Amino acid sequence: MPSQDQITGYGTNDQGNNYDTRADSSGNTGYHYSNNDGSYYYSNTNGSSYYNNGDGFSQYTSSSGDKSNSYSESK
């Protein structure tokens, strides 16, 4: 069973974007960013990442480095 992340810190950076930092029980760290322009980025404790530009494009990168892009109609 995978370990659950714990939020270890959070706040707002100099650009006004919200973030939190995370760690799992094995000591792996990650962070989540939520940006003013509607984009967000997850760097996960399992080594994967996810980016969404807030305008129809997203990219998932697995812990092994495989990338998967997705496009949708912008609002």
C-alpha positions in Angstrom: 0.0 0.0 0.0 1.5 3.4 -1.0 2.3 5.8 1.8 0.3 8.9 2.1 1.8 12.3 1.6 1.9 14.8 4.5 1.9 18.5 3.8 5.1 19.9 5.4 4.7 23.6 4.5 2.6 26.0 2.5 2.4 29.6 1.5 2.5 32.2 -1.2 5.7 33.0 -3.1 7.0 36.4 -4.3 4.9 36.2 -7.5 1.7 35.6 -5.5 1.4 31.9 -6.4 0.3 29.4 -3.8 2.3 26.3 -3.0 2.7 23.5 -0.6 5.6 21.1 0.1 5.0 17.5 0.8 6.8 14.4 2.1 5.9 10.8 2.4 6.8 8.3 5.1 10.0 7.2 3.2 11.3 10.8 3.1 10.6 11.5 -0.5 9.6 15.1 -1.1 7.4 17.0 -3.6 5.5 20.2 -4.0 2.4 21.5 -5.6 2.1 25.0 -7.2 -1.1 26.8 -8.1 -0.4 29.9 -10.2 -2.3 33.2 -10.7 -2.6 32.5 -14.4 -4.6 29.4 -13.8 -1.8 27.0 -14.4 -0.6 24.4 -11.8 2.3 22.0 -11.4 2.6 19.0 -9.2 6.0 17.4 -8.4 4.9 14.2 -6.6 6.7 12.3 -4.0 6.7 9.2 -6.2 8.8 11.0 -8.8 6.0 11.7 -11.3 4.9 15.2 -12.2 1.9 16.9 -13.7 1.6 20.3 -15.4 -1.5 22.1 -16.6 -1.1 25.4 -18.3 -4.7 26.4 -17.5 -5.6 26.9 -21.1 -6.1 23.4 -22.5 -2.7 21.8 -22.4 -1.5 19.3 -19.7 1.5 17.0 -19.5 2.0 14.0 -17.2 5.5 12.7 -16.6 5.8 9.3 -15.0 8.5 8.5 -12.4 10.4 6.6 -15.2 10.4 9.8 -17.4 7.6 8.8 -19.9 5.6 11.8 -21.0 2.0 12.0 -21.9 0.4 15.2 -23.4 -3.2 16.1 -23.4 -5.0 18.9 -25.2 -8.5 20.2 -24.8 -10.6 23.1 -26.0 -9.7 26.3 -24.1 -12.6 28.1 -22.4 
